[in-house]
Amino acid sequence: MKKNILKIMCFIFFISNISYAQFFADSGASDYIVEFMKIANETTQNMNEYSNPKCVFTNEELEHIAKLYYKCYDENPVCFNDYVSEEHKKWEQIMKDNHYKSDELRPWMKVYALRNQLIKKYGMSFAEVIGTSAFLRCKFIELTFSRYHSVDLNSDFRVHNFIFVIEDVMKGNKFFSIRDTIPILMIPNSESPTPDFITGNSYLIPANTLLGLQDDSFNIIFNHLNNSDDVGKMGISPKVFPIQNEIIKNCDYFGFSEMNWNKFKVYFKEKYLIFD
């Protein structure tokens, strides 16, 4: 009886002292964030949401833009989110001052317009992967639930908290380490249902953050990756890639069906981590 009580107490102590790894911010906006947004602003001058950039970039310029974009998400995604959010506040003031008659693009639309130039040059998967802050091999532990109150919508939402232990870090070494425990949060709906996980099984998970400097929720989220034929479709879960017997599966997104895990690590590094 005493042994059982001791086990229960130790388990409660363990659960209450789990330290979750997460994204964090470096102080201030980095030079590469400022430069990327400067290029985005210049590129989208005289554009509206229905037009395309008139700038024609050289291969060297596109490579430089791709490297900046990669660093924004790889090294400082929280500050990048916050910087664009501050630009959005400035945009809102411009809209108010012009009685909402200005055609200037929203700041995130400027980011996407520049990203579209990278898609044309390098392809959809390359642009999405370098714009994903972390690719983590994780073991699924459990699903818990919590509540989130949206002040803007004055509504409560049921949050799914997917708890994982990290087994390997493909991208995101600055923020995550092997054996870290992480919660990935999601509010599913009919447009984006939750992925399916089996307790104890391993998965490669693309992860980003919604966090800004003034926020404390949704630090880690699933990052949606889109095949070209997925764009605009509803009811598609975030992509995760199961790993069974050291074979990563369901990898059509990467251009093949499955691959040995160690070979995949080499492939991923040589194809996507070229700016490290």
LINDA-V942408 format. One record per residue. RES is the residue in three letters. SS is DSSP state (@ for helix, = for strand, . for the rest). NEAR is the number of other ideal C-beta (glycine too) atoms within 8 Angstrom. Layout:
# LINDA-V942408
res=RES ss=SS near=NEAR
res=RES ss=SS near=NEAR
This chain:
# LINDA-V942408
res=MET ss=. near=4
res=LYS ss=@ near=5
res=LYS ss=@ near=6
res=ASN ss=@ near=7
res=ILE ss=@ near=8
res=LEU ss=@ near=8
res=LYS ss=@ near=8
res=ILE ss=@ near=8
res=MET ss=@ near=8
res=CYS ss=@ near=8
res=PHE ss=@ near=8
res=ILE ss=@ near=8
res=PHE ss=@ near=8
res=PHE ss=@ near=8
res=ILE ss=@ near=7
res=SER ss=@ near=6
res=ASN ss=. near=6
res=ILE ss=. near=7
res=SER ss=. near=5
res=TYR ss== near=8
res=ALA ss=. near=10
res=GLN ss=. near=8
res=PHE ss=. near=11
res=PHE ss=. near=6
res=ALA ss=. near=10
res=ASP ss=. near=8
res=SER ss=. near=3
res=GLY ss=. near=5
res=ALA ss=. near=9
res=SER ss=. near=11
res=ASP ss=@ near=5
res=TYR ss=@ near=10
res=ILE ss=@ near=13
res=VAL ss=@ near=10
res=GLU ss=@ near=9
res=PHE ss=@ near=13
res=MET ss=@ near=14
res=LYS ss=@ near=8
res=ILE ss=@ near=11
res=ALA ss=@ near=13
res=ASN ss=@ near=9
res=GLU ss=@ near=8
res=THR ss=@ near=13
res=THR ss=. near=12
res=GLN ss=. near=6
res=ASN ss=. near=3
res=MET ss=. near=12
res=ASN ss=. near=6
res=GLU ss=. near=5
res=TYR ss=. near=3
res=SER ss=. near=5
res=ASN ss=. near=6
res=PRO ss=. near=9
res=LYS ss=. near=6
res=CYS ss=. near=6
res=VAL ss=. near=4
res=PHE ss=. near=8
res=THR ss=. near=6
res=ASN ss=@ near=7
res=GLU ss=@ near=6
res=GLU ss=@ near=8
res=LEU ss=@ near=13
res=GLU ss=@ near=8
res=HIS ss=@ near=8
res=ILE ss=@ near=14
res=ALA ss=@ near=14
res=LYS ss=@ near=9
res=LEU ss=@ near=12
res=TYR ss=@ near=15
res=TYR ss=@ near=11
res=LYS ss=@ near=12
res=CYS ss=@ near=13
res=TYR ss=@ near=13
res=ASP ss=@ near=12
res=GLU ss=@ near=10
res=ASN ss=. near=12
res=PRO ss=@ near=14
res=VAL ss=@ near=13
res=CYS ss=@ near=14
res=PHE ss=@ near=12
res=ASN ss=@ near=12
res=ASP ss=@ near=13
res=TYR ss=@ near=12
res=VAL ss=@ near=12
res=SER ss=@ near=9
res=GLU ss=@ near=8
res=GLU ss=@ near=10
res=HIS ss=@ near=11
res=LYS ss=@ near=8
res=LYS ss=@ near=8
res=TRP ss=@ near=11
res=GLU ss=@ near=8
res=GLN ss=@ near=8
res=ILE ss=@ near=10
res=MET ss=@ near=10
res=LYS ss=@ near=8
res=ASP ss=@ near=6
res=ASN ss=. near=8
res=HIS ss=. near=5
res=TYR ss=. near=6
res=LYS ss=. near=4
res=SER ss=. near=7
res=ASP ss=. near=5
res=GLU ss=. near=6
res=LEU ss=. near=11
res=ARG ss=. near=7
res=PRO ss=@ near=12
res=TRP ss=@ near=8
res=MET ss=@ near=10
res=LYS ss=@ near=14
res=VAL ss=@ near=11
res=TYR ss=@ near=8
res=ALA ss=@ near=15
res=LEU ss=@ near=16
res=ARG ss=@ near=11
res=ASN ss=@ near=9
res=GLN ss=@ near=13
res=LEU ss=@ near=15
res=ILE ss=@ near=11
res=LYS ss=@ near=5
res=LYS ss=@ near=8
res=TYR ss=@ near=8
res=GLY ss=. near=6
res=MET ss=@ near=9
res=SER ss=@ near=10
res=PHE ss=@ near=12
res=ALA ss=@ near=14
res=GLU ss=@ near=11
res=VAL ss=@ near=12
res=ILE ss=@ near=14
res=GLY ss=. near=9
res=THR ss=. near=14
res=SER ss=. near=13
res=ALA ss== near=13
res=PHE ss== near=13
res=LEU ss== near=15
res=ARG ss== near=13
res=CYS ss== near=13
res=LYS ss== near=9
res=PHE ss== near=14
res=ILE ss== near=8
res=GLU ss== near=6
res=LEU ss== near=8
res=THR ss== near=7
res=PHE ss== near=7
res=SER ss== near=7
res=ARG ss== near=7
res=TYR ss== near=9
res=HIS ss== near=7
res=SER ss== near=9
res=VAL ss=. near=5
res=ASP ss=. near=4
res=LEU ss=. near=5
res=ASN ss=. near=5
res=SER ss== near=6
res=ASP ss== near=7
res=PHE ss== near=9
res=ARG ss== near=8
res=VAL ss== near=11
res=HIS ss== near=11
res=ASN ss== near=11
res=PHE ss== near=12
res=ILE ss== near=11
res=PHE ss== near=15
res=VAL ss== near=10
res=ILE ss== near=16
res=GLU ss== near=8
res=ASP ss== near=8
res=VAL ss== near=13
res=MET ss== near=11
res=LYS ss== near=12
res=GLY ss=. near=13
res=ASN ss=. near=7
res=LYS ss=. near=5
res=PHE ss=. near=10
res=PHE ss=. near=11
res=SER ss=. near=8
res=ILE ss=. near=7
res=ARG ss=. near=6
res=ASP ss=. near=10
res=THR ss== near=13
res=ILE ss== near=16
res=PRO ss== near=11
res=ILE ss== near=12
res=LEU ss== near=13
res=MET ss== near=12
res=ILE ss=. near=9
res=PRO ss=. near=7
res=ASN ss=. near=6
res=SER ss=. near=5
res=GLU ss=. near=5
res=SER ss=. near=10
res=PRO ss=. near=7
res=THR ss=. near=8
res=PRO ss=. near=8
res=ASP ss=. near=5
res=PHE ss=. near=10
res=ILE ss=. near=6
res=THR ss=. near=7
res=GLY ss=. near=5
res=ASN ss=. near=11
res=SER ss== near=10
res=TYR ss== near=13
res=LEU ss== near=12
res=ILE ss== near=13
res=PRO ss== near=14
res=ALA ss== near=16
res=ASN ss== near=13
res=THR ss=. near=13
res=LEU ss=. near=10
res=LEU ss=. near=13
res=GLY ss=. near=9
res=LEU ss=. near=7
res=GLN ss=. near=4
res=ASP ss=. near=8
res=ASP ss=. near=4
res=SER ss=. near=8
res=PHE ss=. near=9
res=ASN ss=. near=10
res=ILE ss=. near=13
res=ILE ss== near=11
res=PHE ss== near=12
res=ASN ss=. near=11
res=HIS ss=. near=8
res=LEU ss=. near=12
res=ASN ss=. near=8
res=ASN ss=. near=8
res=SER ss=. near=6
res=ASP ss=. near=5
res=ASP ss=. near=8
res=VAL ss=. near=6
res=GLY ss=. near=3
res=LYS ss=. near=7
res=MET ss=. near=5
res=GLY ss=. near=7
res=ILE ss=. near=7
res=SER ss=. near=9
res=PRO ss=. near=11
res=LYS ss=. near=9
res=VAL ss== near=12
res=PHE ss== near=12
res=PRO ss== near=10
res=ILE ss== near=13
res=GLN ss== near=8
res=ASN ss=. near=3
res=GLU ss=. near=7
res=ILE ss== near=10
res=ILE ss== near=12
res=LYS ss=. near=10
res=ASN ss=. near=7
res=CYS ss=. near=13
res=ASP ss=@ near=8
res=TYR ss=@ near=9
res=PHE ss=@ near=7
res=GLY ss=. near=6
res=PHE ss=. near=7
res=SER ss=. near=6
res=GLU ss=. near=8
res=MET ss== near=10
res=ASN ss== near=8
res=TRP ss=@ near=11
res=ASN ss=@ near=7
res=LYS ss=@ near=8
res=PHE ss=@ near=11
res=LYS ss=@ near=10
res=VAL ss=@ near=8
res=TYR ss=@ near=10
res=PHE ss=@ near=11
res=LYS ss=@ near=9
res=GLU ss=@ near=7
res=LYS ss=@ near=8
res=TYR ss=@ near=9
res=LEU ss=. near=9
res=ILE ss=. near=6
res=PHE ss=. near=9
res=ASP ss=. near=3
